[in-house]
Amino acid sequence: MKRTWNIIALFVICSFAIAIAFVLRNESAGRQISKPLEQGNIKVPNKRTLKYNTTSALREEIINHWATRKTEEWTDGEKVGIKGSRVVLGSLAAGKRIDEMNRYLLSQKSSGTAGSRWLLNPNGGYNFNTMACTPILYFFDDKPELLYPETREHLANNILTIQGSRFTRRVPYLPIQDSENHILMAESSRYLKNQWMKENGEKSPEFDNKNNGVEKALISFLEEIYAYGIYEFNSAPYLGYTYCSLLNINEFAENDEIKRLTEKILDRINWQYAFSSYKFKHFPPYRRKFGKKFKTNLDLDYHTVMLKIWASLYNDSLQINISRGHHHALWASLMSYRPPDEVLEWTLEKPYPYFVKIGYGYNSCPGIYSGHKDYLISAGGANQGKRSLIMPKPITLFLDDDASDLNETFHMYGPGEDFMKWNNTGVYQDFACTKGKVHIPEGKQVESTSDNWKVFSISDSIFLAVYSDTELGIMVPVRAGSAEKALSEILSNNSDEELLNTQFKHPNGNLIEYDLDSPKDIWVIKAVNKEPVNRQFHSWPFFEGNIDGTMPE
């Protein structure tokens, strides 16, 4: 008997130790509350007047991608069946393989639980599947020729099993908040399952979202996201699942306040994308998935695929393709949400030169962008400690070319390769600096040079001046009649090379002062034209800067 109790005690201790380890590893995956962010001086647009086509070659390609794939059997474990559910969704949307898809759904059933997967929740992550299956129920429940009545009932009762009044933000069996995408997938599934059951005659109070607490809790969570911003911002892969959950809610929820909140959240993150991308090249810092290295393809995140679908629906003649993210692109292809006019305009073309700082709040790092119709400088951010889960990137220059990988771009970071030590926030209007060398992509022709300076052509009358030394990198777009003229102006403005470690006088008139050894929680830029700047980026608003073209050239 004593041995039995010892074994039980050992199991409890081990479980507790593992739980603590889980908390320490993932405590920042749940939001840390500080203060709501201010909007800033750049408003999120909401005007929608653009005319979209009902379909496009890219949309048809995405639907066909799933309508022609093999299904898969569901097994216990995280992300169970998500490919199979997308095959069903794509096939029914295409009107193909109807009998096969109905037989497939009838052969499956719930095989997991909601929430993050860990020791005491070994079959967690089933919300990946319920989020993906919810549109099948809503899109086809009144189309018995596509979703047979018996299949519909089986789907509602035996597959969409996250239901009832137990709205939760917690990791199962742990007193901490689960990650943002898990909460949204699980609780959007719960809300929409309850709503469907009530609409279809279910009288049980557990399905009454207005009175069982689910509607109130979902609104509260969405209000929090709107006040503080997306926690897992720019995250690959997690933002994609958050995105699809928000689109589900926006498409199918009958509550006007919930639809309004999801639309506002979607509009804001799409506005962020419009400033932080250039011709669908997007390489910002992000929170989660945290690792020792980052991938170098410039369309890494799943945000890009959404905007590509909407852009194709607006103008099918655009040459757009998708190399990854087909599983999320299906949502943009099927849902009715469309971004505001200005979001699409700024994504496809940059109407004016601009400089924008995007705040992401407490224990985070900002997005900082200097853009023009011919280029975009994208800041790389800074890690705020391992538990911040911030993955910084190099400061990257996007040009109007076919670059698809980081190595094909001008970029810089340093010193060294340990991103935990980087502060890659040294970006201002038409200027970027860091404590490291500049990577010059292979094949770029030098137009003019002097000592550590090299000048390259960007477009007609715009040149890129690069200064690259062991512990100092500078990238400067310059308007000039020639490369020689651009270099001459830079050298005359910055005759004392030693001062380049702390300041740069731009040909456009700006005197930019900076500290390359800045702590990782403040902006590298110190002052502009002798005016100190707000370096405490944790308190920056959602959007701040200039987008009306009135900046000095």
Phi, psi and omega in degrees: 000317179298320180297321179299316179294325177296320178295317179297316180298318179297319179298317180297316180296315180297318180297319180295319180297318179294321178298317178297318178299320178299316180298313182295326182282328190237012188298335180271359177290335172266150186299137170258120187276132171234256177237144174302147180276145173284158180292320184091187188269003177243113183280148175282124181289156176220003181286133180230102178233348183294145179264126179253146173284158179287337178207174179207167178299322180291319178299314179297324178297318180294312180298316180294327177306317181275329182290346182249003182273160176282148174280173180221149177284147181273140175231164178296143175132168183298145178059030181299131168070010187292329177289318179299319180295326178287328175298317178297312182299314179294319182293315180293323177297326179275351183070032184239152173055042188298308180300316182299317182292323178292318177297320181298311181297321180294338180272356182252161175204169180305132181223026180196185182233164180280165175090169181299144181274129174200188189311311183270001174223064190295337179254025180295166180094006180294342178296339172301322183278319181294324176299319182285331182274339182304316179297332178299315180295314186283321182289329191238008183294335178256019178236076184296343177286343178254308177250104185299148182307316180292328177291318179301315180294321178295318178299314182293319189266331189241351178245312178274079189260000174273109190204177173086202192259005188268054175301132180212149173255355189277148165297132181308126176070015177227145183274043178227158181284138177287173181288155186304314183293324178296316180298314182293320178297312184292313189278336170291322177297316180298309183301312184287327174295313178302314181301315181296317180298315181295319179295336182257027168096002180287125184262350184299135181298340181294342180259006181267094185300329182290329186249351181261004176092350185290315181299314180298317181292322179293317177300317180299318180292319178294322177297322178295315178299320180293324182285323187251349182090166176297125181288314181271055187295139178058011190289134170248116015256359198291327180300329179299320180286324173299315180304310182295323177296316179297320178294321175302310183297314182298325183283319193249341181292140179268344180285123184296323181294320178294317178297319181295316181296315180294323178296318180294321178293315179297317179301318183293313183291332176287326174295320174300317180297320182301322180279330189265003181239161176217110182050045177068013168272131189210117186215055184274166169294158182210165173252121183065138007271121188276134180205184182282336181221165175242151175286157189250002177285142189277356174242040187298315189280166182268000176292321183301320184296327179296312181293328177296319178297311182296322178297321180293326178289333177281319182216098185288350179277351177295140179274090185236133173225164182237125180263343181202170176082022180300330184291331176269328179301334179300326180290314177297331181287332188253333184277157185272349179301138172226144180290159176300159184307310185294329177299312180292322179299313182284336175289316184279321181220149176260102186299327181222155168299145184211159171224121185225135172251130182246117180274142177237004169092198188301139175056037186227191173221156186270169163259133181227126190220133171243114189237162181199163181297341182254355183191167173213129171263124184243116180291156184260349177079193183204137175291143181251032186104151188303322183284352174287341180060024178274127175253102178286164180231171170293157165287123191236140175252119175264136178239171179279074182217188183258023178301134178235354182228151181307320183295347178267008182240159164288128177203167181204146173199164180148182003282150178077187183254001180276101184296341178297340182260353185284148161231092184261043178260009185283064180233135171223186181301119179054038182202142174211141179216155175200170180267067181183174183282162175263130174276123178256120184295151182299138175091355179283127185271128177283126180269329180202151184208152175200115181054241183273000180266138172225142182240133181237154178274133174262309178200186179302120175070011174233129184232154176252118174263128183240128171246124184223115175226177187305316184235028176206121174235135179224136172235127185223110168289135183226134172273125181198163180286339181201165177297321180296320178295318178300313181294320180300317180294320179296315182293321180291327179282338186227058185291332178267100186297332179297328181291343179297342177288346183227343182203160178215130176261109184282144174305338178283357176109342182285134168259113186251122178252143186209163177234106182292344178257024181302142170305154188289351182258013175224158181293136179297325180288131183259315185205154175231122183053044177070004178263119179300145179254161175284108185267353184276081189290347175297337182256005179297147177288177180301314181220130177212135179154209184222123180232011185259008175080014182265004179289155178295142180269000000 
